[in-house]
Amino acid sequence: MGAVNNPDFNPLEFEGYLKEAGSNAFTLSPQKWQKTTNAVGLFVKLGRYGGTYAHKDIAFKFASWISAEFELYIIKDYQRLKEDENSKLSLTWNLHREISKINYKIHTDAIKEYLLKDLTDEQLSFKYASEADMLNVSLFNKRAKQWREENPDLKGNMRDYASLNELLVLANMESYNAILIEKGLEQRDRMIELRNLAKTQLISLEKLNQLDIKKLPK
Protein backbone atom coordinates (compact mmCIF):
# COMPACT_ATOMS: atom_id res chain seq x y z
CA MET A 1 0.00 0.00 0.00
CA GLY A 2 2.91 2.33 0.76
CA ALA A 3 4.18 2.18 -2.82
CA VAL A 4 0.70 2.88 -4.17
CA ASN A 5 -0.36 5.78 -1.97
CA ASN A 6 2.95 7.03 -0.60
CA PRO A 7 6.09 6.75 -2.76
CA ASP A 8 8.20 8.26 0.09
CA PHE A 9 7.29 5.52 2.55
CA ASN A 10 10.33 4.02 4.30
CA PRO A 11 10.00 0.21 4.05
CA LEU A 12 13.20 -0.52 6.00
CA GLU A 13 11.90 1.19 9.14
CA PHE A 14 8.59 -0.59 8.68
CA GLU A 15 10.31 -4.01 8.51
CA GLY A 16 12.13 -3.22 11.75
CA TYR A 17 8.90 -2.35 13.56
CA LEU A 18 7.23 -5.46 12.16
CA LYS A 19 9.91 -7.68 13.69
CA GLU A 20 9.68 -5.97 17.09
CA ALA A 21 5.86 -5.88 17.20
CA GLY A 22 5.56 -9.23 18.97
CA SER A 23 7.63 -8.13 21.93
CA ASN A 24 5.91 -7.12 25.18
CA ALA A 25 8.34 -4.22 25.53
CA PHE A 26 7.57 -2.83 22.08
CA THR A 27 5.86 0.56 21.97
CA LEU A 28 5.34 2.89 19.06
CA SER A 29 3.69 6.29 19.19
CA PRO A 30 1.84 7.76 16.19
CA GLN A 31 4.36 10.65 16.07
CA LYS A 32 7.32 8.25 15.89
CA TRP A 33 5.59 6.09 13.28
CA GLN A 34 4.89 9.10 11.10
CA LYS A 35 8.35 10.61 11.47
CA THR A 36 10.44 7.47 10.93
CA THR A 37 8.47 5.85 8.12
CA ASN A 38 7.27 9.02 6.34
CA ALA A 39 3.76 7.60 6.73
CA VAL A 40 0.73 9.48 5.44
CA GLY A 41 -2.92 9.12 6.43
CA LEU A 42 -2.18 9.35 10.15
CA PHE A 43 -1.36 12.53 12.06
CA VAL A 44 -1.41 13.90 15.59
CA LYS A 45 -2.82 17.28 16.52
CA LEU A 46 -1.48 18.70 19.77
CA GLY A 47 -3.08 21.17 22.16
CA ARG A 48 -6.72 21.84 22.89
CA TYR A 49 -9.10 19.63 20.89
CA GLY A 50 -6.06 17.64 19.80
CA GLY A 51 -5.93 13.95 19.10
CA THR A 52 -4.84 11.31 16.62
CA TYR A 53 -6.54 11.40 13.25
CA ALA A 54 -6.44 8.82 10.45
CA HIS A 55 -7.66 8.23 6.92
CA LYS A 56 -10.92 6.26 6.84
CA ASP A 57 -9.18 3.13 5.53
CA ILE A 58 -6.88 3.17 8.55
CA ALA A 59 -9.75 4.03 10.89
CA PHE A 60 -11.69 0.98 9.67
CA LYS A 61 -8.70 -1.20 10.46
CA PHE A 62 -8.48 0.22 13.96
CA ALA A 63 -12.20 -0.43 14.41
CA SER A 64 -11.74 -4.14 13.69
CA TRP A 65 -8.88 -4.26 16.21
CA ILE A 66 -10.85 -2.51 18.98
CA SER A 67 -13.86 -4.87 18.85
CA ALA A 68 -16.03 -6.80 16.42
CA GLU A 69 -19.10 -4.91 17.65
CA PHE A 70 -17.46 -1.54 16.98
CA GLU A 71 -16.35 -2.67 13.51
CA LEU A 72 -19.93 -3.72 12.68
CA TYR A 73 -21.19 -0.31 13.83
CA ILE A 74 -18.67 1.44 11.57
CA ILE A 75 -19.58 -0.72 8.58
CA LYS A 76 -23.32 -0.14 9.03
CA ASP A 77 -22.87 3.60 9.39
CA TYR A 78 -20.70 3.68 6.27
CA GLN A 79 -23.35 1.76 4.35
CA ARG A 80 -25.98 4.25 5.53
CA LEU A 81 -23.89 7.14 4.21
CA LYS A 82 -23.42 5.41 0.84
CA GLU A 83 -27.16 4.78 0.55
CA ASP A 84 -27.79 8.45 1.25
CA GLU A 85 -25.22 9.38 -1.39
CA ASN A 86 -26.82 7.05 -3.94
CA SER A 87 -30.20 8.57 -3.17
CA LYS A 88 -28.85 12.02 -3.96
CA LEU A 89 -27.33 10.71 -7.19
CA SER A 90 -30.71 9.28 -8.09
CA LEU A 91 -32.31 12.67 -7.54
CA THR A 92 -29.68 14.26 -9.79
CA TRP A 93 -30.36 11.66 -12.50
CA ASN A 94 -34.10 12.33 -12.31
CA LEU A 95 -33.42 16.05 -12.60
CA HIS A 96 -31.35 15.45 -15.75
CA ARG A 97 -34.18 13.34 -17.15
CA GLU A 98 -36.68 16.15 -16.59
CA ILE A 99 -34.30 18.64 -18.21
CA SER A 100 -34.09 16.33 -21.23
CA LYS A 101 -37.87 16.37 -21.52
CA ILE A 102 -37.93 20.17 -21.30
CA ASN A 103 -35.20 20.48 -23.92
CA TYR A 104 -37.16 18.22 -26.23
CA LYS A 105 -40.21 20.47 -25.87
CA ILE A 106 -38.11 23.57 -26.57
CA HIS A 107 -36.58 22.02 -29.68
CA THR A 108 -39.95 20.84 -30.95
CA ASP A 109 -41.42 24.31 -30.46
CA ALA A 110 -38.48 25.80 -32.35
CA ILE A 111 -39.21 23.50 -35.31
CA LYS A 112 -42.85 24.56 -35.30
CA GLU A 113 -41.96 28.24 -35.05
CA TYR A 114 -39.23 28.42 -37.68
CA LEU A 115 -38.60 25.38 -39.83
CA LEU A 116 -42.22 24.54 -40.64
CA LYS A 117 -42.60 28.04 -42.05
CA ASP A 118 -41.33 28.75 -45.53
CA LEU A 119 -38.50 31.19 -46.03
CA THR A 120 -39.74 34.60 -47.02
CA ASP A 121 -39.28 35.95 -50.56
CA GLU A 122 -36.90 38.54 -49.12
CA GLN A 123 -34.74 35.83 -47.55
CA LEU A 124 -34.73 33.79 -50.75
CA SER A 125 -33.88 36.72 -53.00
CA PHE A 126 -31.17 38.20 -50.74
CA LYS A 127 -27.65 37.77 -52.17
CA TYR A 128 -25.66 36.31 -49.31
CA ALA A 129 -21.99 37.23 -49.32
CA SER A 130 -20.94 33.87 -47.90
CA GLU A 131 -22.29 30.36 -48.16
CA ALA A 132 -22.00 30.10 -44.35
CA ASP A 133 -24.44 32.98 -43.89
CA MET A 134 -26.80 31.47 -46.43
CA LEU A 135 -26.75 28.24 -44.41
CA ASN A 136 -27.42 30.24 -41.23
CA VAL A 137 -30.58 31.67 -42.76
CA SER A 138 -31.64 28.28 -44.12
CA LEU A 139 -31.40 26.70 -40.67
CA PHE A 140 -31.73 29.49 -38.09
CA ASN A 141 -33.80 32.05 -40.07
CA LYS A 142 -31.22 34.81 -39.58
CA ARG A 143 -27.81 35.98 -40.68
CA ALA A 144 -24.82 36.08 -38.34
CA LYS A 145 -25.01 39.89 -38.17
CA GLN A 146 -28.68 39.77 -37.16
CA TRP A 147 -27.90 37.31 -34.36
CA ARG A 148 -25.07 39.50 -33.03
CA GLU A 149 -27.32 42.54 -33.00
CA GLU A 150 -30.00 40.62 -31.10
CA ASN A 151 -27.50 39.16 -28.60
CA PRO A 152 -24.88 41.86 -27.88
CA ASP A 153 -23.98 40.37 -24.49
CA LEU A 154 -23.22 36.86 -25.78
CA LYS A 155 -19.77 35.82 -26.90
CA GLY A 156 -19.10 33.81 -30.03
CA ASN A 157 -21.70 33.26 -32.76
CA MET A 158 -25.07 31.61 -33.17
CA ARG A 159 -23.51 28.24 -33.93
CA ASP A 160 -21.89 28.26 -30.49
CA TYR A 161 -25.40 28.25 -28.99
CA ALA A 162 -26.97 25.72 -31.35
CA SER A 163 -28.31 22.40 -30.10
CA LEU A 164 -26.51 19.14 -30.86
CA ASN A 165 -29.22 18.20 -33.36
CA GLU A 166 -28.89 21.54 -35.13
CA LEU A 167 -25.12 21.10 -35.43
CA LEU A 168 -25.55 17.59 -36.84
CA VAL A 169 -28.01 18.85 -39.44
CA LEU A 170 -25.79 21.82 -40.25
CA ALA A 171 -22.90 19.48 -41.06
CA ASN A 172 -25.17 17.54 -43.43
CA MET A 173 -26.39 20.79 -44.99
CA GLU A 174 -22.82 21.86 -45.72
CA SER A 175 -22.11 18.59 -47.54
CA TYR A 176 -25.39 18.73 -49.45
CA ASN A 177 -24.81 22.36 -50.38
CA ALA A 178 -21.50 21.44 -52.01
CA ILE A 179 -23.32 18.84 -54.14
CA LEU A 180 -25.99 21.37 -55.14
CA ILE A 181 -23.32 23.91 -56.12
CA GLU A 182 -21.67 21.30 -58.35
CA LYS A 183 -25.05 20.73 -60.00
CA GLY A 184 -25.22 24.42 -60.83
CA LEU A 185 -28.31 25.32 -58.74
CA GLU A 186 -28.85 29.00 -58.03
CA GLN A 187 -28.61 30.19 -54.43
CA ARG A 188 -32.39 30.64 -54.13
CA ASP A 189 -33.07 27.05 -55.26
CA ARG A 190 -30.34 25.71 -53.01
CA MET A 191 -31.87 27.47 -50.00
CA ILE A 192 -35.22 25.81 -50.65
CA GLU A 193 -33.56 22.38 -50.93
CA LEU A 194 -31.49 22.95 -47.79
CA ARG A 195 -34.51 24.18 -45.87
CA ASN A 196 -36.40 21.02 -46.73
CA LEU A 197 -33.41 18.93 -45.69
CA ALA A 198 -33.23 20.76 -42.34
CA LYS A 199 -36.94 20.21 -41.69
CA THR A 200 -36.82 16.51 -42.45
CA GLN A 201 -33.65 15.74 -40.50
CA LEU A 202 -34.42 17.84 -37.42
CA ILE A 203 -37.90 16.36 -37.09
CA SER A 204 -36.44 12.84 -37.42
CA LEU A 205 -33.78 13.56 -34.79
CA GLU A 206 -36.33 14.98 -32.38
CA LYS A 207 -38.48 11.86 -32.77
CA LEU A 208 -35.44 9.72 -31.96
CA ASN A 209 -34.77 11.88 -28.89
CA GLN A 210 -38.32 11.36 -27.71
CA LEU A 211 -38.01 7.58 -28.14
CA ASP A 212 -34.78 7.63 -26.12
CA ILE A 213 -36.48 9.57 -23.33
CA LYS A 214 -39.36 7.07 -23.22
CA LYS A 215 -36.86 4.21 -22.88
CA LEU A 216 -35.30 5.76 -19.78
CA PRO A 217 -36.21 3.81 -16.61
CA LYS A 218 -39.01 5.34 -14.57
C-alpha positions in Angstrom: 0.0 0.0 0.0 2.9 2.3 0.8 4.2 2.2 -2.8 0.7 2.9 -4.2 -0.4 5.8 -2.0 3.0 7.0 -0.6 6.1 6.7 -2.8 8.2 8.3 0.1 7.3 5.5 2.6 10.3 4.0 4.3 10.0 0.2 4.1 13.2 -0.5 6.0 11.9 1.2 9.1 8.6 -0.6 8.7 10.3 -4.0 8.5 12.1 -3.2 11.7 8.9 -2.4 13.6 7.2 -5.5 12.2 9.9 -7.7 13.7 9.7 -6.0 17.1 5.9 -5.9 17.2 5.6 -9.2 19.0 7.6 -8.1 21.9 5.9 -7.1 25.2 8.3 -4.2 25.5 7.6 -2.8 22.1 5.9 0.6 22.0 5.3 2.9 19.1 3.7 6.3 19.2 1.8 7.8 16.2 4.4 10.6 16.1 7.3 8.3 15.9 5.6 6.1 13.3 4.9 9.1 11.1 8.4 10.6 11.5 10.4 7.5 10.9 8.5 5.9 8.1 7.3 9.0 6.3 3.8 7.6 6.7 0.7 9.5 5.4 -2.9 9.1 6.4 -2.2 9.3 10.1 -1.4 12.5 12.1 -1.4 13.9 15.6 -2.8 17.3 16.5 -1.5 18.7 19.8 -3.1 21.2 22.2 -6.7 21.8 22.9 -9.1 19.6 20.9 -6.1 17.6 19.8 -5.9 13.9 19.1 -4.8 11.3 16.6 -6.5 11.4 13.2 -6.4 8.8 10.4 -7.7 8.2 6.9 -10.9 6.3 6.8 -9.2 3.1 5.5 -6.9 3.2 8.5 -9.7 4.0 10.9 -11.7 1.0 9.7 -8.7 -1.2 10.5 -8.5 0.2 14.0 -12.2 -0.4 14.4 -11.7 -4.1 13.7 -8.9 -4.3 16.2 -10.9 -2.5 19.0 -13.9 -4.9 18.9 -16.0 -6.8 16.4 -19.1 -4.9 17.7 -17.5 -1.5 17.0 -16.4 -2.7 13.5 -19.9 -3.7 12.7 -21.2 -0.3 13.8 -18.7 1.4 11.6 -19.6 -0.7 8.6 -23.3 -0.1 9.0 -22.9 3.6 9.4 -20.7 3.7 6.3 -23.4 1.8 4.4 -26.0 4.3 5.5 -23.9 7.1 4.2 -23.4 5.4 0.8 -27.2 4.8 0.6 -27.8 8.4 1.3 -25.2 9.4 -1.4 -26.8 7.1 -3.9 -30.2 8.6 -3.2 -28.9 12.0 -4.0 -27.3 10.7 -7.2 -30.7 9.3 -8.1 -32.3 12.7 -7.5 -29.7 14.3 -9.8 -30.4 11.7 -12.5 -34.1 12.3 -12.3 -33.4 16.1 -12.6 -31.3 15.5 -15.7 -34.2 13.3 -17.1 -36.7 16.1 -16.6 -34.3 18.6 -18.2 -34.1 16.3 -21.2 -37.9 16.4 -21.5 -37.9 20.2 -21.3 -35.2 20.5 -23.9 -37.2 18.2 -26.2 -40.2 20.5 -25.9 -38.1 23.6 -26.6 -36.6 22.0 -29.7 -40.0 20.8 -30.9 -41.4 24.3 -30.5 -38.5 25.8 -32.4 -39.2 23.5 -35.3 -42.9 24.6 -35.3 -42.0 28.2 -35.0 -39.2 28.4 -37.7 -38.6 25.4 -39.8 -42.2 24.5 -40.6 -42.6 28.0 -42.0 -41.3 28.8 -45.5 -38.5 31.2 -46.0 -39.7 34.6 -47.0 -39.3 35.9 -50.6 -36.9 38.5 -49.1 -34.7 35.8 -47.6 -34.7 33.8 -50.7 -33.9 36.7 -53.0 -31.2 38.2 -50.7 -27.7 37.8 -52.2 -25.7 36.3 -49.3 -22.0 37.2 -49.3 -20.9 33.9 -47.9 -22.3 30.4 -48.2 -22.0 30.1 -44.4 -24.4 33.0 -43.9 -26.8 31.5 -46.4 -26.8 28.2 -44.4 -27.4 30.2 -41.2 -30.6 31.7 -42.8 -31.6 28.3 -44.1 -31.4 26.7 -40.7 -31.7 29.5 -38.1 -33.8 32.1 -40.1 -31.2 34.8 -39.6 -27.8 36.0 -40.7 -24.8 36.1 -38.3 -25.0 39.9 -38.2 -28.7 39.8 -37.2 -27.9 37.3 -34.4 -25.1 39.5 -33.0 -27.3 42.5 -33.0 -30.0 40.6 -31.1 -27.5 39.2 -28.6 -24.9 41.9 -27.9 -24.0 40.4 -24.5 -23.2 36.9 -25.8 -19.8 35.8 -26.9 -19.1 33.8 -30.0 -21.7 33.3 -32.8 -25.1 31.6 -33.2 -23.5 28.2 -33.9 -21.9 28.3 -30.5 -25.4 28.3 -29.0 -27.0 25.7 -31.3 -28.3 22.4 -30.1 -26.5 19.1 -30.9 -29.2 18.2 -33.4 -28.9 21.5 -35.1 -25.1 21.1 -35.4 -25.5 17.6 -36.8 -28.0 18.8 -39.4 -25.8 21.8 -40.2 -22.9 19.5 -41.1 -25.2 17.5 -43.4 -26.4 20.8 -45.0 -22.8 21.9 -45.7 -22.1 18.6 -47.5 -25.4 18.7 -49.4 -24.8 22.4 -50.4 -21.5 21.4 -52.0 -23.3 18.8 -54.1 -26.0 21.4 -55.1 -23.3 23.9 -56.1 -21.7 21.3 -58.4 -25.0 20.7 -60.0 -25.2 24.4 -60.8 -28.3 25.3 -58.7 -28.8 29.0 -58.0 -28.6 30.2 -54.4 -32.4 30.6 -54.1 -33.1 27.1 -55.3 -30.3 25.7 -53.0 -31.9 27.5 -50.0 -35.2 25.8 -50.7 -33.6 22.4 -50.9 -31.5 22.9 -47.8 -34.5 24.2 -45.9 -36.4 21.0 -46.7 -33.4 18.9 -45.7 -33.2 20.8 -42.3 -36.9 20.2 -41.7 -36.8 16.5 -42.5 -33.7 15.7 -40.5 -34.4 17.8 -37.4 -37.9 16.4 -37.1 -36.4 12.8 -37.4 -33.8 13.6 -34.8 -36.3 15.0 -32.4 -38.5 11.9 -32.8 -35.4 9.7 -32.0 -34.8 11.9 -28.9 -38.3 11.4 -27.7 -38.0 7.6 -28.1 -34.8 7.6 -26.1 -36.5 9.6 -23.3 -39.4 7.1 -23.2 -36.9 4.2 -22.9 -35.3 5.8 -19.8 -36.2 3.8 -16.6 -39.0 5.3 -14.6 
